[in-house]
Amino acid sequence: MMDYAASKAAALAFTKSIAPHLVKEGIRANVVALAPTWSAPNLAGLRFTDDYLTDLHAQTALGRVAQPEEVAPAYVYLAGDADSSYTIGETIAATGGYTDSR
């Protein structure tokens, strides 16, 4: 998963570096970093195998992957000026204690 890790690190660094420039235009740049989250393709078995999902469960402190309604509030927070108007260039981690130790 080197390609995934490199692209994720690049996205985080890009967001951090571009945020001060975008804020001058009234745009706040932030990132939500997620651990694996259930979705329709996951439930249909189209994306991850059962063995892979079992392994993912074991790697989180909570012993399961996230549900969409558990991570959605991070996006709602960032979308609202009332709560996050001073949040710029940050990464919000919604990982459930996930660590990819492989």
Biopython code that builds the backbone (N, CA, C, O; Angstrom):
import numpy as np
from Bio.PDB.StructureBuilder import StructureBuilder

atoms = [
    (1, "MET", "N", (0.814, -1.199, 0.000)),
    (1, "MET", "CA", (0.000, 0.000, 0.000)),
    (1, "MET", "C", (0.863, 1.269, 0.000)),
    (1, "MET", "O", (0.422, 2.326, 0.454)),
    (2, "MET", "N", (2.091, 1.155, -0.512)),
    (2, "MET", "CA", (2.967, 2.324, -0.567)),
    (2, "MET", "C", (2.371, 3.452, -1.397)),
    (2, "MET", "O", (2.475, 4.622, -1.029)),
    (3, "ASP", "N", (1.746, 3.101, -2.517)),
    (3, "ASP", "CA", (1.173, 4.136, -3.370)),
    (3, "ASP", "C", (0.049, 4.875, -2.653)),
    (3, "ASP", "O", (-0.065, 6.095, -2.769)),
    (4, "TYR", "N", (-0.783, 4.142, -1.911)),
    (4, "TYR", "CA", (-1.862, 4.763, -1.149)),
    (4, "TYR", "C", (-1.301, 5.666, -0.053)),
    (4, "TYR", "O", (-1.761, 6.794, 0.118)),
    (5, "ALA", "N", (-0.316, 5.176, 0.684)),
    (5, "ALA", "CA", (0.277, 5.961, 1.775)),
    (5, "ALA", "C", (0.937, 7.226, 1.237)),
    (5, "ALA", "O", (0.810, 8.293, 1.838)),
    (6, "ALA", "N", (1.634, 7.118, 0.121)),
    (6, "ALA", "CA", (2.296, 8.284, -0.463)),
    (6, "ALA", "C", (1.283, 9.316, -0.934)),
    (6, "ALA", "O", (1.469, 10.514, -0.722)),
    (7, "SER", "N", (0.215, 8.860, -1.571)),
    (7, "SER", "CA", (-0.788, 9.806, -2.061)),
    (7, "SER", "C", (-1.541, 10.452, -0.906)),
    (7, "SER", "O", (-1.909, 11.623, -0.988)),
    (8, "LYS", "N", (-1.774, 9.702, 0.169)),
    (8, "LYS", "CA", (-2.454, 10.273, 1.341)),
    (8, "LYS", "C", (-1.558, 11.324, 2.006)),
    (8, "LYS", "O", (-2.035, 12.397, 2.377)),
    (9, "ALA", "N", (-0.284, 11.026, 2.154)),
    (9, "ALA", "CA", (0.652, 11.984, 2.742)),
    (9, "ALA", "C", (0.742, 13.239, 1.879)),
    (9, "ALA", "O", (0.813, 14.350, 2.403)),
    (10, "ALA", "N", (0.738, 13.065, 0.566)),
    (10, "ALA", "CA", (0.789, 14.208, -0.343)),
    (10, "ALA", "C", (-0.461, 15.073, -0.195)),
    (10, "ALA", "O", (-0.364, 16.300, -0.183)),
    (11, "ALA", "N", (-1.619, 14.454, -0.084)),
    (11, "ALA", "CA", (-2.863, 15.212, 0.078)),
    (11, "ALA", "C", (-2.856, 16.004, 1.381)),
    (11, "ALA", "O", (-3.310, 17.148, 1.413)),
    (12, "LEU", "N", (-2.345, 15.406, 2.454)),
    (12, "LEU", "CA", (-2.274, 16.113, 3.739)),
    (12, "LEU", "C", (-1.309, 17.294, 3.653)),
    (12, "LEU", "O", (-1.631, 18.393, 4.103)),
    (13, "ALA", "N", (-0.132, 17.070, 3.078)),
    (13, "ALA", "CA", (0.855, 18.140, 2.947)),
    (13, "ALA", "C", (0.351, 19.243, 2.013)),
    (13, "ALA", "O", (0.555, 20.427, 2.282)),
    (14, "PHE", "N", (-0.301, 18.860, 0.927)),
    (14, "PHE", "CA", (-0.835, 19.845, -0.014)),
    (14, "PHE", "C", (-1.881, 20.720, 0.664)),
    (14, "PHE", "O", (-1.872, 21.942, 0.512)),
    (15, "THR", "N", (-2.781, 20.092, 1.412)),
    (15, "THR", "CA", (-3.827, 20.842, 2.106)),
    (15, "THR", "C", (-3.220, 21.815, 3.101)),
    (15, "THR", "O", (-3.618, 22.978, 3.159)),
    (16, "LYS", "N", (-2.258, 21.345, 3.880)),
    (16, "LYS", "CA", (-1.595, 22.200, 4.876)),
    (16, "LYS", "C", (-0.904, 23.384, 4.202)),
    (16, "LYS", "O", (-0.942, 24.499, 4.723)),
    (17, "SER", "N", (-0.275, 23.153, 3.053)),
    (17, "SER", "CA", (0.473, 24.224, 2.403)),
    (17, "SER", "C", (-0.411, 25.190, 1.610)),
    (17, "SER", "O", (-0.080, 26.370, 1.493)),
    (18, "ILE", "N", (-1.514, 24.711, 1.073)),
    (18, "ILE", "CA", (-2.357, 25.597, 0.265)),
    (18, "ILE", "C", (-3.369, 26.375, 1.106)),
    (18, "ILE", "O", (-3.874, 27.407, 0.663)),
    (19, "ALA", "N", (-3.666, 25.901, 2.292)),
    (19, "ALA", "CA", (-4.679, 26.531, 3.140)),
    (19, "ALA", "C", (-4.436, 28.018, 3.383)),
    (19, "ALA", "O", (-5.380, 28.800, 3.266)),
    (20, "PRO", "N", (-3.207, 28.453, 3.718)),
    (20, "PRO", "CA", (-2.998, 29.889, 3.943)),
    (20, "PRO", "C", (-3.250, 30.743, 2.699)),
    (20, "PRO", "O", (-3.607, 31.916, 2.810)),
    (21, "HIS", "N", (-3.065, 30.160, 1.531)),
    (21, "HIS", "CA", (-3.298, 30.893, 0.289)),
    (21, "HIS", "C", (-4.797, 30.974, -0.033)),
    (21, "HIS", "O", (-5.290, 32.013, -0.471)),
    (22, "LEU", "N", (-5.502, 29.879, 0.189)),
    (22, "LEU", "CA", (-6.934, 29.854, -0.116)),
    (22, "LEU", "C", (-7.756, 30.692, 0.848)),
    (22, "LEU", "O", (-8.777, 31.261, 0.461)),
    (23, "VAL", "N", (-7.321, 30.773, 2.092)),
    (23, "VAL", "CA", (-8.098, 31.513, 3.083)),
    (23, "VAL", "C", (-8.212, 32.990, 2.702)),
    (23, "VAL", "O", (-9.176, 33.656, 3.078)),
    (24, "LYS", "N", (-7.245, 33.495, 1.969)),
    (24, "LYS", "CA", (-7.305, 34.885, 1.496)),
    (24, "LYS", "C", (-8.462, 35.090, 0.516)),
    (24, "LYS", "O", (-8.934, 36.211, 0.321)),
    (25, "GLU", "N", (-8.912, 33.991, -0.098)),
    (25, "GLU", "CA", (-10.050, 34.036, -1.021)),
    (25, "GLU", "C", (-11.352, 33.613, -0.328)),
    (25, "GLU", "O", (-12.389, 33.480, -0.978)),
    (26, "GLY", "N", (-11.293, 33.403, 0.980)),
    (26, "GLY", "CA", (-12.484, 33.000, 1.733)),
    (26, "GLY", "C", (-12.747, 31.506, 1.688)),
    (26, "GLY", "O", (-13.858, 31.065, 1.985)),
    (27, "ILE", "N", (-11.747, 30.724, 1.324)),
    (27, "ILE", "CA", (-11.886, 29.265, 1.227)),
    (27, "ILE", "C", (-11.052, 28.618, 2.324)),
    (27, "ILE", "O", (-9.858, 28.890, 2.449)),
    (28, "ARG", "N", (-11.684, 27.766, 3.112)),
    (28, "ARG", "CA", (-10.972, 27.028, 4.152)),
    (28, "ARG", "C", (-10.678, 25.621, 3.648)),
    (28, "ARG", "O", (-11.596, 24.899, 3.259)),
    (29, "ALA", "N", (-9.407, 25.227, 3.650)),
    (29, "ALA", "CA", (-8.994, 23.896, 3.214)),
    (29, "ALA", "C", (-8.654, 23.057, 4.439)),
    (29, "ALA", "O", (-7.805, 23.436, 5.246)),
    (30, "ASN", "N", (-9.318, 21.925, 4.569)),
    (30, "ASN", "CA", (-9.101, 20.986, 5.664)),
    (30, "ASN", "C", (-9.260, 19.568, 5.130)),
    (30, "ASN", "O", (-9.721, 19.363, 4.007)),
    (31, "VAL", "N", (-8.874, 18.594, 5.948)),
    (31, "VAL", "CA", (-8.939, 17.183, 5.557)),
    (31, "VAL", "C", (-9.640, 16.389, 6.649)),
    (31, "VAL", "O", (-9.457, 16.660, 7.835)),
    (32, "VAL", "N", (-10.437, 15.416, 6.251)),
    (32, "VAL", "CA", (-10.953, 14.416, 7.178)),
    (32, "VAL", "C", (-10.260, 13.104, 6.819)),
    (32, "VAL", "O", (-10.438, 12.577, 5.721)),
    (33, "ALA", "N", (-9.474, 12.586, 7.752)),
    (33, "ALA", "CA", (-8.755, 11.324, 7.550)),
    (33, "ALA", "C", (-9.558, 10.211, 8.197)),
    (33, "ALA", "O", (-9.752, 10.193, 9.412)),
    (34, "LEU", "N", (-10.016, 9.298, 7.383)),
    (34, "LEU", "CA", (-10.883, 8.218, 7.859)),
    (34, "LEU", "C", (-10.158, 6.888, 7.901)),
    (34, "LEU", "O", (-9.256, 6.618, 7.109)),
    (35, "ALA", "N", (-10.569, 6.086, 8.826)),
    (35, "ALA", "CA", (-10.245, 4.660, 8.783)),
    (35, "ALA", "C", (-11.282, 4.030, 7.852)),
    (35, "ALA", "O", (-12.198, 4.721, 7.406)),
    (36, "PRO", "N", (-11.161, 2.756, 7.555)),
    (36, "PRO", "CA", (-12.174, 2.119, 6.706)),
    (36, "PRO", "C", (-13.584, 2.327, 7.264)),
    (36, "PRO", "O", (-13.822, 2.213, 8.467)),
    (37, "THR", "N", (-14.503, 2.634, 6.357)),
    (37, "THR", "CA", (-15.881, 2.948, 6.721)),
    (37, "THR", "C", (-16.821, 2.103, 5.864)),
    (37, "THR", "O", (-16.599, 1.935, 4.665)),
    (38, "TRP", "N", (-17.868, 1.576, 6.489)),
    (38, "TRP", "CA", (-18.859, 0.803, 5.740)),
    (38, "TRP", "C", (-19.507, 1.677, 4.690)),
    (38, "TRP", "O", (-19.778, 2.854, 4.926)),
    (39, "SER", "N", (-19.753, 1.096, 3.535)),
    (39, "SER", "CA", (-20.492, 1.767, 2.471)),
    (39, "SER", "C", (-21.232, 0.688, 1.693)),
    (39, "SER", "O", (-21.021, -0.505, 1.911)),
    (40, "ALA", "N", (-22.098, 1.117, 0.786)),
    (40, "ALA", "CA", (-22.862, 0.146, 0.002)),
    (40, "ALA", "C", (-21.959, -0.843, -0.740)),
    (40, "ALA", "O", (-22.242, -2.041, -0.725)),
    (41, "PRO", "N", (-20.871, -0.378, -1.396)),
    (41, "PRO", "CA", (-19.990, -1.358, -2.060)),
    (41, "PRO", "C", (-19.360, -2.341, -1.071)),
    (41, "PRO", "O", (-19.188, -3.514, -1.400)),
    (42, "ASN", "N", (-19.015, -1.883, 0.132)),
    (42, "ASN", "CA", (-18.458, -2.791, 1.130)),
    (42, "ASN", "C", (-19.475, -3.862, 1.500)),
    (42, "ASN", "O", (-19.144, -5.045, 1.575)),
    (43, "LEU", "N", (-20.708, -3.440, 1.731)),
    (43, "LEU", "CA", (-21.751, -4.373, 2.134)),
    (43, "LEU", "C", (-22.045, -5.385, 1.032)),
    (43, "LEU", "O", (-22.381, -6.536, 1.312)),
    (44, "ALA", "N", (-21.920, -4.957, -0.211)),
    (44, "ALA", "CA", (-22.186, -5.857, -1.335)),
    (44, "ALA", "C", (-20.991, -6.752, -1.643)),
    (44, "ALA", "O", (-21.051, -7.595, -2.538)),
    (45, "GLY", "N", (-19.899, -6.563, -0.891)),
    (45, "GLY", "CA", (-18.714, -7.380, -1.105)),
    (45, "GLY", "C", (-17.959, -7.026, -2.367)),
    (45, "GLY", "O", (-17.165, -7.821, -2.871)),
    (46, "LEU", "N", (-18.208, -5.819, -2.882)),
    (46, "LEU", "CA", (-17.579, -5.437, -4.140)),
    (46, "LEU", "C", (-16.200, -4.806, -3.961)),
    (46, "LEU", "O", (-15.435, -4.696, -4.920)),
    (47, "ARG", "N", (-15.884, -4.391, -2.733)),
    (47, "ARG", "CA", (-14.605, -3.702, -2.555)),
    (47, "ARG", "C", (-13.623, -4.513, -1.717)),
    (47, "ARG", "O", (-12.479, -4.704, -2.129)),
    (48, "PHE", "N", (-14.042, -4.988, -0.563)),
    (48, "PHE", "CA", (-13.145, -5.714, 0.335)),
    (48, "PHE", "C", (-13.632, -7.142, 0.522)),
    (48, "PHE", "O", (-14.835, -7.399, 0.556)),
    (49, "THR", "N", (-12.697, -8.061, 0.641)),
    (49, "THR", "CA", (-13.065, -9.444, 0.924)),
    (49, "THR", "C", (-13.410, -9.575, 2.403)),
    (49, "THR", "O", (-13.032, -8.720, 3.205)),
    (50, "ASP", "N", (-14.119, -10.629, 2.767)),
    (50, "ASP", "CA", (-14.467, -10.862, 4.168)),
    (50, "ASP", "C", (-13.226, -11.004, 5.040)),
    (50, "ASP", "O", (-13.198, -10.494, 6.160)),
    (51, "ASP", "N", (-12.200, -11.689, 4.541)),
    (51, "ASP", "CA", (-10.961, -11.844, 5.306)),
    (51, "ASP", "C", (-10.293, -10.500, 5.554)),
    (51, "ASP", "O", (-9.796, -10.244, 6.650)),
    (52, "TYR", "N", (-10.280, -9.653, 4.554)),
    (52, "TYR", "CA", (-9.672, -8.333, 4.706)),
    (52, "TYR", "C", (-10.444, -7.510, 5.735)),
    (52, "TYR", "O", (-9.839, -6.848, 6.579)),
    (53, "LEU", "N", (-11.774, -7.546, 5.670)),
    (53, "LEU", "CA", (-12.588, -6.798, 6.628)),
    (53, "LEU", "C", (-12.397, -7.314, 8.050)),
    (53, "LEU", "O", (-12.356, -6.523, 8.992)),
    (54, "THR", "N", (-12.282, -8.617, 8.214)),
    (54, "THR", "CA", (-12.033, -9.189, 9.543)),
    (54, "THR", "C", (-10.710, -8.674, 10.093)),
    (54, "THR", "O", (-10.613, -8.342, 11.274)),
    (55, "ASP", "N", (-9.698, -8.606, 9.244)),
    (55, "ASP", "CA", (-8.396, -8.076, 9.648)),
    (55, "ASP", "C", (-8.510, -6.600, 10.028)),
    (55, "ASP", "O", (-7.896, -6.168, 11.004)),
    (56, "LEU", "N", (-9.281, -5.828, 9.276)),
    (56, "LEU", "CA", (-9.467, -4.410, 9.597)),
    (56, "LEU", "C", (-10.134, -4.238, 10.955)),
    (56, "LEU", "O", (-9.739, -3.377, 11.741)),
    (57, "HIS", "N", (-11.140, -5.053, 11.228)),
    (57, "HIS", "CA", (-11.808, -4.974, 12.531)),
    (57, "HIS", "C", (-10.798, -5.133, 13.654)),
    (57, "HIS", "O", (-10.837, -4.401, 14.643)),
    (58, "ALA", "N", (-9.905, -6.081, 13.501)),
    (58, "ALA", "CA", (-8.932, -6.392, 14.547)),
    (58, "ALA", "C", (-7.929, -5.262, 14.751)),
    (58, "ALA", "O", (-7.333, -5.158, 15.823)),
    (59, "GLN", "N", (-7.734, -4.419, 13.749)),
    (59, "GLN", "CA", (-6.735, -3.359, 13.849)),
    (59, "GLN", "C", (-7.252, -2.077, 14.479)),
    (59, "GLN", "O", (-6.461, -1.171, 14.740)),
    (60, "THR", "N", (-8.542, -1.969, 14.730)),
    (60, "THR", "CA", (-9.063, -0.763, 15.364)),
    (60, "THR", "C", (-9.236, -1.001, 16.854)),
    (60, "THR", "O", (-9.504, -2.120, 17.290)),
    (61, "ALA", "N", (-9.079, 0.061, 17.625)),
    (61, "ALA", "CA", (-9.263, -0.048, 19.071)),
    (61, "ALA", "C", (-10.693, -0.452, 19.406)),
    (61, "ALA", "O", (-10.939, -1.104, 20.421)),
    (62, "LEU", "N", (-11.631, -0.063, 18.551)),
    (62, "LEU", "CA", (-13.038, -0.390, 18.789)),
    (62, "LEU", "C", (-13.417, -1.777, 18.286)),
    (62, "LEU", "O", (-14.508, -2.264, 18.584)),
    (63, "GLY", "N", (-12.529, -2.419, 17.526)),
    (63, "GLY", "CA", (-12.787, -3.762, 17.028)),
    (63, "GLY", "C", (-13.783, -3.829, 15.891)),
    (63, "GLY", "O", (-14.397, -4.871, 15.661)),
    (64, "ARG", "N", (-13.953, -2.707, 15.166)),
    (64, "ARG", "CA", (-14.894, -2.679, 14.037)),
    (64, "ARG", "C", (-14.564, -1.496, 13.142)),
    (64, "ARG", "O", (-13.854, -0.579, 13.554)),
    (65, "VAL", "N", (-15.077, -1.517, 11.922)),
    (65, "VAL", "CA", (-14.911, -0.369, 11.039)),
    (65, "VAL", "C", (-16.000, 0.654, 11.349)),
    (65, "VAL", "O", (-16.969, 0.351, 12.045)),
    (66, "ALA", "N", (-15.833, 1.859, 10.830)),
    (66, "ALA", "CA", (-16.768, 2.949, 11.129)),
    (66, "ALA", "C", (-18.069, 2.815, 10.350)),
    (66, "ALA", "O", (-18.111, 2.232, 9.267)),
    (67, "GLN", "N", (-19.107, 3.358, 10.916)),
    (67, "GLN", "CA", (-20.381, 3.509, 10.221)),
    (67, "GLN", "C", (-20.423, 4.929, 9.648)),
    (67, "GLN", "O", (-19.868, 5.840, 10.262)),
    (68, "PRO", "N", (-21.052, 5.146, 8.508)),
    (68, "PRO", "CA", (-21.087, 6.483, 7.910)),
    (68, "PRO", "C", (-21.590, 7.567, 8.871)),
    (68, "PRO", "O", (-21.079, 8.687, 8.866)),
    (69, "GLU", "N", (-22.572, 7.240, 9.681)),
    (69, "GLU", "CA", (-23.119, 8.248, 10.596)),
    (69, "GLU", "C", (-22.148, 8.623, 11.719)),
    (69, "GLU", "O", (-22.345, 9.626, 12.404)),
    (70, "GLU", "N", (-21.097, 7.812, 11.905)),
    (70, "GLU", "CA", (-20.096, 8.137, 12.920)),
    (70, "GLU", "C", (-19.057, 9.132, 12.410)),
    (70, "GLU", "O", (-18.471, 9.872, 13.200)),
    (71, "VAL", "N", (-18.826, 9.157, 11.117)),
    (71, "VAL", "CA", (-17.817, 10.044, 10.553)),
    (71, "VAL", "C", (-18.428, 11.290, 9.905)),
    (71, "VAL", "O", (-17.727, 12.281, 9.701)),
    (72, "ALA", "N", (-19.702, 11.256, 9.586)),
    (72, "ALA", "CA", (-20.371, 12.391, 8.946)),
    (72, "ALA", "C", (-20.267, 13.683, 9.755)),
    (72, "ALA", "O", (-20.109, 14.747, 9.157)),
    (73, "PRO", "N", (-20.347, 13.640, 11.090)),
    (73, "PRO", "CA", (-20.251, 14.899, 11.843)),
    (73, "PRO", "C", (-18.956, 15.677, 11.616)),
    (73, "PRO", "O", (-18.947, 16.900, 11.761)),
    (74, "ALA", "N", (-17.876, 15.007, 11.268)),
    (74, "ALA", "CA", (-16.630, 15.726, 10.973)),
    (74, "ALA", "C", (-16.819, 16.629, 9.760)),
    (74, "ALA", "O", (-16.328, 17.758, 9.737)),
    (75, "TYR", "N", (-17.526, 16.133, 8.759)),
    (75, "TYR", "CA", (-17.786, 16.929, 7.557)),
    (75, "TYR", "C", (-18.775, 18.052, 7.850)),
    (75, "TYR", "O", (-18.626, 19.164, 7.343)),
    (76, "VAL", "N", (-19.777, 17.763, 8.665)),
    (76, "VAL", "CA", (-20.754, 18.787, 9.040)),
    (76, "VAL", "C", (-20.049, 19.902, 9.809)),
    (76, "VAL", "O", (-20.308, 21.082, 9.573)),
    (77, "TYR", "N", (-19.165, 19.531, 10.722)),
    (77, "TYR", "CA", (-18.387, 20.522, 11.473)),
    (77, "TYR", "C", (-17.620, 21.445, 10.523)),
    (77, "TYR", "O", (-17.676, 22.666, 10.663)),
    (78, "LEU", "N", (-16.911, 20.865, 9.565)),
    (78, "LEU", "CA", (-16.111, 21.671, 8.649)),
    (78, "LEU", "C", (-16.964, 22.505, 7.698)),
    (78, "LEU", "O", (-16.528, 23.564, 7.248)),
    (79, "ALA", "N", (-18.151, 22.049, 7.393)),
    (79, "ALA", "CA", (-19.016, 22.761, 6.457)),
    (79, "ALA", "C", (-19.660, 23.996, 7.084)),
    (79, "ALA", "O", (-20.060, 24.916, 6.370)),
    (80, "GLY", "N", (-19.762, 24.024, 8.402)),
    (80, "GLY", "CA", (-20.446, 25.129, 9.061)),
    (80, "GLY", "C", (-19.499, 26.205, 9.556)),
    (80, "GLY", "O", (-18.548, 25.916, 10.281)),
    (81, "ASP", "N", (-19.755, 27.432, 9.170)),
    (81, "ASP", "CA", (-18.919, 28.544, 9.627)),
    (81, "ASP", "C", (-19.044, 28.801, 11.122)),
    (81, "ASP", "O", (-18.090, 29.258, 11.751)),
    (82, "ALA", "N", (-20.190, 28.517, 11.690)),
    (82, "ALA", "CA", (-20.391, 28.815, 13.112)),
    (82, "ALA", "C", (-19.432, 28.039, 14.002)),
    (82, "ALA", "O", (-18.970, 28.561, 15.016)),
    (83, "ASP", "N", (-19.131, 26.808, 13.640)),
    (83, "ASP", "CA", (-18.275, 25.970, 14.481)),
    (83, "ASP", "C", (-16.819, 25.946, 14.045)),
    (83, "ASP", "O", (-15.927, 25.871, 14.890)),
    (84, "SER", "N", (-16.562, 26.007, 12.756)),
    (84, "SER", "CA", (-15.200, 25.746, 12.279)),
    (84, "SER", "C", (-14.574, 26.904, 11.510)),
    (84, "SER", "O", (-13.640, 26.696, 10.736)),
    (85, "SER", "N", (-15.067, 28.098, 11.709)),
    (85, "SER", "CA", (-14.543, 29.230, 10.940)),
    (85, "SER", "C", (-13.062, 29.497, 11.209)),
    (85, "SER", "O", (-12.401, 30.143, 10.396)),
    (86, "TYR", "N", (-12.534, 29.016, 12.325)),
    (86, "TYR", "CA", (-11.128, 29.232, 12.670)),
    (86, "TYR", "C", (-10.288, 27.979, 12.438)),
    (86, "TYR", "O", (-9.127, 27.924, 12.843)),
    (87, "THR", "N", (-10.871, 26.977, 11.791)),
    (87, "THR", "CA", (-10.162, 25.739, 11.487)),
    (87, "THR", "C", (-9.673, 25.804, 10.050)),
    (87, "THR", "O", (-10.463, 25.749, 9.108)),
    (88, "ILE", "N", (-8.351, 25.921, 9.893)),
    (88, "ILE", "CA", (-7.767, 26.102, 8.567)),
    (88, "ILE", "C", (-6.509, 25.242, 8.451)),
    (88, "ILE", "O", (-5.622, 25.319, 9.301)),
    (89, "GLY", "N", (-6.434, 24.426, 7.404)),
    (89, "GLY", "CA", (-5.256, 23.614, 7.138)),
    (89, "GLY", "C", (-5.080, 22.450, 8.104)),
    (89, "GLY", "O", (-3.958, 21.993, 8.323)),
    (90, "GLU", "N", (-6.159, 21.975, 8.673)),
    (90, "GLU", "CA", (-6.089, 20.920, 9.685)),
    (90, "GLU", "C", (-6.562, 19.573, 9.151)),
    (90, "GLU", "O", (-7.258, 19.491, 8.139)),
    (91, "THR", "N", (-6.170, 18.536, 9.851)),
    (91, "THR", "CA", (-6.626, 17.181, 9.563)),
    (91, "THR", "C", (-7.428, 16.681, 10.756)),
    (91, "THR", "O", (-6.925, 16.637, 11.879)),
    (92, "ILE", "N", (-8.665, 16.309, 10.507)),
    (92, "ILE", "CA", (-9.498, 15.712, 11.546)),
    (92, "ILE", "C", (-9.448, 14.206, 11.339)),
    (92, "ILE", "O", (-9.843, 13.699, 10.289)),
    (93, "ALA", "N", (-8.966, 13.506, 12.339)),
    (93, "ALA", "CA", (-8.842, 12.049, 12.239)),
    (93, "ALA", "C", (-10.056, 11.376, 12.861)),
    (93, "ALA", "O", (-10.355, 11.583, 14.037)),
    (94, "ALA", "N", (-10.744, 10.583, 12.078)),
    (94, "ALA", "CA", (-11.857, 9.769, 12.552)),
    (94, "ALA", "C", (-11.477, 8.324, 12.252)),
    (94, "ALA", "O", (-11.935, 7.737, 11.271)),
    (95, "THR", "N", (-10.636, 7.763, 13.108)),
    (95, "THR", "CA", (-10.012, 6.489, 12.798)),
    (95, "THR", "C", (-10.416, 5.330, 13.699)),
    (95, "THR", "O", (-10.088, 4.182, 13.401)),
    (96, "GLY", "N", (-11.112, 5.600, 14.780)),
    (96, "GLY", "CA", (-11.474, 4.521, 15.700)),
    (96, "GLY", "C", (-10.259, 3.831, 16.296)),
    (96, "GLY", "O", (-10.339, 2.680, 16.725)),
    (97, "GLY", "N", (-9.136, 4.535, 16.322)),
    (97, "GLY", "CA", (-7.915, 3.936, 16.844)),
    (97, "GLY", "C", (-7.219, 3.014, 15.865)),
    (97, "GLY", "O", (-6.374, 2.208, 16.257)),
    (98, "TYR", "N", (-7.570, 3.127, 14.590)),
    (98, "TYR", "CA", (-6.994, 2.278, 13.551)),
    (98, "TYR", "C", (-5.512, 2.551, 13.385)),
    (98, "TYR", "O", (-5.091, 3.703, 13.277)),
    (99, "THR", "N", (-4.732, 1.497, 13.366)),
    (99, "THR", "CA", (-3.318, 1.600, 13.011)),
    (99, "THR", "C", (-3.005, 0.472, 12.059)),
    (99, "THR", "O", (-3.231, -0.696, 12.376)),
    (100, "ASP", "N", (-2.492, 0.808, 10.906)),
    (100, "ASP", "CA", (-2.142, -0.208, 9.921)),
    (100, "ASP", "C", (-0.725, -0.686, 10.232)),
    (100, "ASP", "O", (0.262, -0.115, 9.767)),
    (101, "SER", "N", (-0.657, -1.734, 11.020)),
    (101, "SER", "CA", (0.647, -2.209, 11.504)),
    (101, "SER", "C", (1.242, -3.323, 10.652)),
    (101, "SER", "O", (2.211, -3.968, 11.052)),
    (102, "ARG", "N", (0.661, -3.546, 9.482)),
    (102, "ARG", "CA", (1.177, -4.628, 8.640)),
    (102, "ARG", "C", (2.489, -4.306, 8.028)),
    (102, "ARG", "O", (3.046, -5.123, 7.295)),
]
sb = StructureBuilder()
sb.init_structure("model")
sb.init_model(0)
sb.init_chain("A")
sb.init_seg("    ")
for serial, (resi, resn, name, xyz) in enumerate(atoms, 1):
    if name == "N":
        sb.init_residue(resn, " ", resi, " ")
    sb.init_atom(name, np.array(xyz, "f"), 0.0, 1.0, " ", f" {name:<3s}", serial, name[0])
structure = sb.get_structure()
